């Protein structure tokens, strides 16, 4: 007997991973993720409080007025791009959109949505803790322990590290950036157009 009576569309749908039932199962991975996401939320509120309250209160030493804040804004923009990618991958996977095929990815180098979301949470925790250490409004940490410029240097090196490594997974990003820059001279793929837009 033939598989799905030679109906190609139905066969492809059958080969996609099936969703589990919607019963409530909360494993240790979900608890760990939710706990770290909660820490990100608290640190985000703390950082926003420092930025907004310092600007409203006309505090001469608010976070947005610091010299290294432009570096944090740049790294925050890259982190925001990472979050939008993670949410997109999660939604595509949730609604069974075969983005791996659409973007012509190598399936061996594609991470699952929980892995991408966990990376985002880890990067966000490092970013927010470093930003709060950089701000250091009351100087509770001595300059011998945390010299000037060390937080800016750390967040820059950490962001560059995360953009390069793991190299096997990041090569497609760098190839895509190269294709975007050479787009007038080559035929763009759907993924190249998606990233450049």
Secondary structure, 3 states (H helix, E strand, C coil): CCHHHHCHHHHHHHHCCCCCCCCCCCCHHHHHHHHHHHHHHHHHHHHHHHHHHHHHCCCCCCHHHCCCHHHHHHHHHHHHHHHHHHHHHHHHHHCCCCHHHHCCCCHHHCCCHHHHHHHHHHHHHHHHHHHHHHHCCCCCCCCCCCCCCHHHHHHHHHHHHHHHCCHHHHHHHHHHHHHHHCHHHCCCCHHHHHHHC
